[in-house]
Amino acid sequence: MAAAKAANTRMQTESFHSSGTTTAFAGGKQEMWSDPVQGLHMEVTGATLGDIYCKDGTAYTSADLFAAARRQRGQQITVPAELRSAYVTTKAEGGCAMYFKIAETGRRAKGKDRTVGGRQAGAVRVGDGKTEDVYFIDDAEQRLLLLESKRDGRTSTTTYDSFGEKFTISMPAAEKTLTMDAFRYRVTK
């Protein structure tokens, strides 16, 4: 799908900001800053708090946020006090773009095209109805402007802006990071 491919290339080579709700955590909100050189930073707020950083294919997830995501999958994890400021490192499958990339399975959804922030945007739909993402791509600039998602009965809306602006993104210090195996060992002792 040409529009999705063009938007993915643009989003990976230009800095941007996004904000909105999230389907990952009930009542949650997220804000993200991405820079092709510095990496990516996502901040989750609401009932669940935490940060995700990503650079060069490595994701750094704050211990509390990592544990909250695991709890949603049925794993009972309690983060010990000494790990509360730590970040769990994992390989970001598909690189850091996985946090915003439009899946190659996307299909044009012309019936959903609309204007977003005064810009004409074409819709690309990914999913099967129960789980669905609809991406709205600026027809002229080939940038992702809006994402509407549906997962497990939850909905979210994310807007994308501040293209090409300067952000400062600093990865967590090495002494504050640990691998997933090291984290599992420390929380199961």
Salt bridges, closest charged atoms under 4 A:
GLU14 OE1 - ARG10 NE 3.24
GLU14 OE2 - ARG143 NH2 2.72
GLU31 OE2 - HIS17 NE2 2.70
ASP51 OD1 - HIS41 NE2 2.75
ASP64 OD2 - ARG84 NH2 3.11
ASP113 OD1 - ARG108 NH1 2.74
GLU132 OE2 - ARG125 NE 2.50
ASP133 OD2 - ARG151 NH2 2.79
ASP138 OD2 - ARG119 NE 2.63
GLU141 OE1 - ARG10 NH1 3.57
GLU141 OE2 - ARG119 NH2 3.75
GLU141 OE1 - ARG143 NH1 3.80
GLU148 OE2 - ARG114 NH2 2.75
ASP161 OD1 - HIS17 ND1 2.76
ASP181 OD1 - ARG184 NH1 3.65
